[in-house]
Structures are given as structure tokens and as C-alpha cells.
Amino acid sequence: ERFPATFPPGLVTFDRWVWAASIVTSRTLPATAYFHATDVNSSTFAPRDSSEELQSPGPVWDELGVMIPLLDMLNHEINNNQVKWESTASSTTTGSNNNDSASQENHVPRAVLEKKVKKGNEIFTAYGYIDNHRLICQYGIAQVNNPKDEIRIGWGLAESVGGAAFPEDFKSLVVTTAEDIDNNDVNYQVCDRSNDPELVEQWWTEERMILLQREALSSNGNAEAEAMVANLKQGRKLISYVCNDGSLNPVLLSTIVVATAPPAQVTQRLHATTEEVVTRGNGGDDRGEFVICPRHLKSFRTSLADFLARKLEKLLKNLDSGLKAHYANCQLWTKAANGGLNYDSSAKETSGEPTNAATGWCTFYNQNGFESIMEVEKNAYYAMAPDSCVLTLYDGQLRALQSSLNAITNEDIFRSDVAKQLQNLGYRLLSKDDVHSAADQGKCSGKTETKASNSKTNKADTAECKLGDEKDSPGRRRRNRKRKNGSAATPTGGSTGAASNSDRNIYNNNTGSNKPPALKLHVGNLAYTTTPSDLYDFFCILYGKGNIL
């Protein structure tokens, strides 16, 4: 209706509209390519004369962009593009007359070659760092092993529940060293998926939900964080993503940190948060460091690795089911174990291990995608045929899950990448040797918070009775005689009053004469399931947390 001479009745059909829409989506450049160099959008654009006046509203220009003849025909090459676009200058730089030809030339937008190109060779441009989903929808190509590929995944409260039992055939993909985890320490909190609503509700207490909102979801504002927490309580998913370059979403990392935190640390963190903000008086969001001890870190890695492995296996199973209709005798390896995407049945045959007829995804993709209809451009590979584009799209999503899983399970990658990302988010990772102060030991306590206060009180009464009854026992009298003789005060192989290196580490070098008096209790008749964190919580109730080393 606006341009009847250009578009007479009957000219625009559905097929022509589809063609025109495809041309626009695949060939347009941002409108800033037409605007002046200093303009960020149409609102700041000021035409110098009538020839530059916009015939359509500014927001239409910002949304649709512009098409530049010849330049829109160049193919995409992200690493070897040679073209740089220079927008129109905002004002004349030479000459006093606006009609001067030299002055006008400075205002003409132009494409400049930044690299030498031999005669007859193809010139490339870059469409930008784009994932394959957008490359396929917008340009009809897909880049093999695109580092920008990502996949959206959903996480719910039931994905990480403390106390949930692993399946009988579960084998952890996380490889840890003896320096990081005590092999005899089996008391770290296990967090896995649970379909038991009572167990989920028991683990995800109101305190943990508040901490989740503060630590992981508050970056976009309190209102949105509250809405996300409400959605999680209703059983909905928190949408996150993982990337092919192995980087993990900070929101997902912080969420798993809170999900696997020991209950005692959750309570302590909330109380410390309030106290620190009040005492520091800064009115900001500085809550101090969130300490992650080795047991918590192992639980974090195990829970996140198991979550990513389930997503990877689910996608592989869906692909295995869907591809059977298109590829004869297709049977994919659908497990995250034994290499995951890199599963190699021939290697198992060589090693003598039991094998099956399954094919690893990488082997399948190389045979049916990479080696089929592909176009090689410089050092990058681009799928052009529809079937290759689809396989390359799924390959990028699978690689994103596998790369993220490798970053969690491989010790070297975890320490060099994920650990640094956690530290950048404000978490302090403790090694086994770093857990030396009383404060750190308190933060790393890991028992559940489901015990009622009255049961703790009963334990306290029982313990006091036992301690009182033990004063006149034979064992107690023998220990008293040893103390009188001075043998109990002298460590083996050392002088009187000296402490071992491990004692100095645990008590933060507080071995001077001015240290406060301490009472060392030997408590017997405890159940074998009692952990140090049990005792720490128990005596904190009796004597106060500040009085317990």
C-alpha cells in the first residue's frame, strides 16, 4: 500500500515472500553499516541532506538492517576473513565545501581488505561468532566443531538431593587424587537425583532456598530471583546452558555449590551473611568468602558430573532412536562411561574386554557427516547439505555436553579451568592441608539438619551423665596416674609442651604461652556412624561455637 508502483497487486505471492525473507535474513548487515561512524542506532542518526533521509521509521532500520551489493555475496570464514567495513564519516575532514569531491569521498562507506589476497582467490568475510543453530536458520550452513555451539539444559531441585542413593550400577566419573580427598573419608554428603518428594523437601529447606536465591539467582535482580525460586518450588526447571568450549554457566555452578553444601554450612552461611553485612556497614552485597572444603568439592563434582552425564545419555538415546529410520543398522553407544562420544568398540576388542555392536557417536558422525557432503574452506569445515547440517548441529550439542563433562571429571582440566571459574565467582577452594583453622572446620561440617533440637538436648544430658560416671572408672584412674607422672604431657619423640606440625596446622599456630586454656575430651561409647561434624555440632550446642576448636 505504501509503494504501489513497486509492488503492484498480485506481485507478492507466498513463494516470493519466502524467497525475499530468506534473502533478507541471510544477506543483511546491521543498519549501523549505513549510518555514520559515531551512530549506535537510528535514534542518533542525523542525515546531512535529503538523500540520506530514512524513508521508513528508525526502529525498522534497526531491526531489518541493510543489504550491500557484492559484500553480501561473500562467504563466511571466522578465522581468515580479510574484509573490514568502514562506515560513513560523521563530518567532513577535508575541504570547506561540502560539494567538494574529495570531501564527499571521505563520507562514502567502503569495504577495505586488511590482508593480501592473491588474484583469483576467494575473499571471505565473517558473519560473527555464531552457533550452528543460527548459522543453519539464517545462512544454511553449519560449522564442524563450532566453539560457539551450546545446548540448553534444565535443572530442577530433584537433580541434587542430599542423602539420595546412587543406582546399584553407579560408577563415579570423577577422578580425584589422594592429596585432595582422604580415601578413608566416606562421610561427605552424597547428592544425586531423587524422585522421593519427602526427601527433596527435607533437603531443600527454606534456608537452602534463600541461600540459592542469594548466591546463584540474584544477578538479575531480587524480583526475578524470587520468581525463579517460586518456579523451582513448583517443580519447574532452571534453564541453563553448556558450551562446546567447555565453559560452564556461572548460575549453574553456583546452583550446584548451594545444592551440595552441607546443611550446617547453609545455616552458618546465612547467619554470617547477615552479621557481616551489618558489621561492615557497607550496605552492599559483600558476604565474605564461601568456603568449599574437599568433601564439599567432591560432592559438587560428583553431583554435577552425574547431572551432565544424564543429559548426555538422554540425548544419545533420543538420537539413537531417531536415526534408525534414516541410517540402516544404526546403533549408538548411549553411555557417558568408556569415553562417551569417543567410545571405540575396536579398542575393546584389542584389549580383550567384552564388546557390543554399538558405535560411538564420533565414529558415526565421521562416517555419515564429516566424510559425506562437506565443503572445505581454508582450515575450517562447513556442512552444506541438509543431512550434514542436521548431524553437525547435533554434534555440536553433544560436544558441548561432553566438553563440560570432561571439564568436571578430568582433574587437570578441572583445576586449570573450572576451579579458576569458581574462584572468580568468589568461592575459596580448600585443599586437605588448608583445612587448618577452627573456622574452616566449622564451615566444612557436613551432617544433615534434620535432627530435632530436643534429641540433641537428650544427647547432651546422656553425654554429661556418661562423662560423670566415667570419672572413677579404672581407665580414668590409669590416665590420671599417667598425667601425674608427666608421661601424657610429652609427645613421643619430642620435648615437653611441644606440638606436632599437624597440631600447629589445625590450631593455626596457636601454641604460645598466652593461648587460652583448653579441655581435651575423650568420649567413648559412640556409635560407629558418629562423625567429627556430629561432635562439633553437639558441643557447639553445649558450650557455644566460639568455644569449640
WOURTA-V984127 format. One record per residue. OMEGA is omega in whole degrees, 0 to 359 (NA if undefined). D_CENTER is the distance of its C-alpha to the mean C-alpha in Angstrom with 2 decimals. Layout:
{{OMEGA	D_CENTER} {OMEGA	D_CENTER}}
//
This chain:
{{181	51.07} {183	50.24} {183	51.22} {181	53.91} {181	55.39} {183	52.11} {178	51.11} {179	54.35} {179	54.35} {181	53.26} {184	51.36} {173	47.84} {181	47.17} {181	43.94} {179	43.74} {178	44.35} {177	41.78} {178	39.12} {182	40.22} {179	40.14} {178	36.69} {178	35.37} {182	37.08} {184	35.58} {185	31.96} {188	32.20} {184	34.41} {173	33.91} {178	32.70} {181	31.61} {179	34.65} {175	34.25} {178	35.74} {182	38.99} {178	38.80} {186	39.77} {183	37.58} {183	36.95} {177	36.04} {175	32.51} {185	33.71} {183	37.00} {181	37.57} {182	38.39} {178	40.35} {181	44.11} {181	46.35} {180	49.10} {184	51.59} {181	52.16} {181	50.81} {181	47.26} {181	47.33} {180	44.65} {178	46.24} {178	43.26} {182	41.35} {180	38.75} {177	35.73} {177	36.83} {182	36.65} {183	33.18} {187	31.96} {182	33.96} {183	34.27} {174	37.08} {182	38.29} {182	39.84} {180	42.35} {181	41.78} {181	38.45} {178	36.86} {184	38.11} {178	36.07} {186	33.44} {173	29.81} {190	28.79} {185	25.73} {187	26.70} {178	30.49} {185	31.37} {189	34.51} {173	35.12} {181	34.63} {178	35.70} {182	37.75} {179	38.32} {177	41.67} {184	42.79} {179	43.15} {180	46.71} {181	49.47} {179	49.37} {176	52.78} {181	56.15} {182	57.50} {181	58.24} {180	55.40} {180	57.38} {186	57.49} {179	56.05} {179	54.26} {181	52.69} {181	51.60} {180	50.05} {182	47.62} {184	46.29} {175	45.69} {185	42.05} {175	41.64} {185	39.45} {175	39.66} {180	39.05} {181	37.14} {178	37.77} {179	40.94} {180	41.33} {179	44.17} {179	46.67} {179	45.85} {182	42.13} {176	39.52} {182	37.85} {169	34.14} {180	32.06} {177	28.34} {181	27.07} {177	23.84} {190	20.33} {176	19.99} {186	18.19} {179	20.63} {179	20.78} {179	22.36} {180	24.37} {184	25.97} {188	26.73} {186	28.01} {177	29.49} {178	29.99} {176	28.25} {181	25.07} {179	23.77} {180	23.22} {180	19.90} {182	18.79} {180	15.86} {179	15.10} {178	14.85} {178	12.04} {178	12.19} {180	11.76} {180	11.14} {179	12.51} {177	11.74} {182	14.87} {182	16.33} {181	18.01} {183	14.91} {183	14.77} {179	18.34} {180	19.97} {178	23.11} {183	22.38} {175	24.05} {174	22.48} {183	24.57} {181	27.56} {184	26.45} {174	22.94} {185	22.11} {177	18.99} {183	17.14} {178	15.94} {180	18.48} {182	19.25} {181	22.25} {180	25.13} {183	24.57} {183	21.27} {174	22.36} {183	25.94} {179	26.85} {181	29.28} {181	26.80} {186	26.04} {179	25.58} {187	21.84} {178	20.52} {179	19.62} {179	17.13} {179	17.25} {179	17.99} {176	21.35} {179	23.78} {182	25.99} {180	26.05} {180	27.78} {178	25.26} {181	22.37} {179	24.50} {181	25.47} {183	21.97} {179	20.56} {179	23.30} {178	23.91} {181	22.89} {179	19.41} {177	19.07} {179	20.30} {177	17.86} {180	14.93} {183	16.53} {188	17.04} {191	13.89} {192	11.18} {188	13.31} {184	16.04} {181	14.87} {179	16.84} {184	19.81} {182	21.16} {179	22.80} {179	19.78} {178	17.86} {179	20.96} {180	21.13} {178	17.61} {178	18.57} {178	21.86} {178	20.38} {179	18.29} {179	21.58} {177	23.33} {179	21.19} {186	19.26} {169	15.66} {185	12.77} {178	11.83} {180	8.35} {172	7.76} {188	6.76} {181	9.12} {179	12.05} {177	11.71} {179	8.86} {183	6.52} {180	2.83} {180	3.58} {179	4.98} {178	6.66} {179	4.71} {181	4.33} {179	7.83} {181	8.94} {176	8.79} {180	10.40} {183	13.04} {184	13.49} {180	14.41} {176	16.34} {183	20.05} {180	22.26} {180	24.38} {177	21.57} {179	20.58} {181	24.22} {180	24.58} {179	21.60} {180	23.06} {179	26.50} {179	25.47} {181	23.72} {183	27.01} {184	29.21} {180	27.43} {181	27.35} {185	31.03} {180	32.27} {175	30.64} {182	32.02} {178	29.66} {183	28.74} {185	25.22} {182	21.80} {183	22.09} {182	21.53} {184	21.50} {172	19.05} {186	16.87} {176	17.91} {181	16.04} {184	18.83} {180	18.86} {179	19.41} {181	16.49} {178	14.21} {177	15.71} {178	15.24} {183	11.52} {180	11.15} {182	13.77} {181	12.48} {179	8.97} {179	10.97} {178	13.63} {179	11.66} {179	10.42} {178	13.99} {178	15.59} {179	14.09} {181	15.21} {179	18.55} {179	19.17} {179	18.88} {179	21.06} {178	23.57} {178	23.86} {179	24.46} {179	26.90} {184	28.80} {184	28.93} {181	29.86} {181	32.85} {184	34.84} {182	34.46} {182	34.44} {177	37.10} {179	36.31} {176	32.55} {184	30.78} {169	27.14} {189	25.48} {180	23.01} {176	21.50} {180	18.34} {177	20.69} {176	23.21} {179	21.14} {180	19.56} {183	20.20} {180	22.40} {183	24.64} {181	28.16} {181	31.05} {178	33.60} {178	32.08} {177	32.49} {180	36.06} {182	36.77} {179	35.45} {179	37.45} {179	34.61} {184	35.01} {172	33.74} {186	33.59} {183	34.06} {179	30.39} {177	29.04} {183	25.62} {182	23.79} {178	24.07} {180	27.77} {182	28.28} {179	26.62} {183	28.62} {189	31.79} {180	31.44} {187	29.26} {184	29.19} {180	32.85} {187	34.22} {180	34.69} {177	32.57} {182	33.51} {178	32.99} {183	32.64} {182	32.69} {179	29.84} {183	27.54} {183	28.04} {176	28.19} {182	28.94} {182	31.83} {182	33.19} {182	31.74} {179	31.01} {178	29.29} {181	27.19} {178	26.00} {179	25.25} {176	23.39} {178	21.27} {178	20.32} {179	19.96} {179	17.27} {177	15.28} {179	15.90} {178	15.04} {178	11.58} {181	11.04} {179	13.07} {179	11.51} {178	8.01} {178	10.28} {180	12.35} {180	9.89} {188	9.59} {182	13.28} {186	15.01} {183	16.06} {179	16.85} {181	13.69} {182	11.65} {184	14.15} {185	14.35} {188	10.82} {180	8.08} {178	10.90} {178	11.86} {176	8.68} {179	9.12} {177	12.72} {178	12.39} {176	10.97} {179	14.17} {178	13.66} {182	16.42} {181	16.07} {170	19.51} {181	21.15} {181	24.02} {182	26.51} {182	24.83} {187	25.44} {183	28.91} {179	29.53} {180	30.52} {181	27.88} {178	25.08} {177	26.73} {181	26.85} {183	23.17} {177	22.38} {191	24.75} {179	23.31} {182	25.90} {185	25.71} {185	27.20} {181	29.37} {180	32.53} {183	35.14} {182	36.67} {178	40.13} {177	39.23} {179	38.06} {178	41.34} {177	43.27} {180	41.53} {179	42.48} {181	46.10} {181	46.19} {179	44.82} {179	47.39} {181	50.15} {179	49.12} {179	48.93} {180	52.34} {186	53.92} {186	52.70} {184	54.61} {180	57.83} {179	56.42} {179	57.72} {180	54.36} {180	54.09} {179	57.62} {179	56.87} {179	53.83} {178	56.02} {179	58.66} {180	56.11} {179	54.97} {179	58.62} {177	59.16} {183	56.16} {184	54.46} {184	51.36} {183	50.66} {178	50.60} {180	47.61} {176	48.56} {182	49.22} {181	48.92} {181	51.12} {177	51.62} {180	48.88} {179	46.43} {179	42.83} {179	40.67} {180	37.73} {177	35.34} {180	37.16} {178	36.85} {183	33.09} {184	32.70} {170	34.99} {176	33.84} {181	37.13} {184	39.12} {181	42.20} {182	44.76} {183	47.91} {180	46.61} {182	43.79} {179	44.11} {181	45.87} {177	43.74} {180	44.72} {185	43.33} {172	43.54} {185	43.93} {179	43.16} {176	44.38} {178	44.50} {176	40.74} {184	39.05} {180	37.19} {180	33.94} {182	34.12} {176	31.32} {179	31.39} {174	29.09} {182	31.77} {180	34.41} {180	32.49} {183	32.04} {182	35.64} {174	37.27} {178	35.20} {183	36.86} {192	40.25} {183	40.29} {185	37.35} {182	34.01} {183	35.43} {184	38.14} {177	36.12} {NA	35.09}}
//
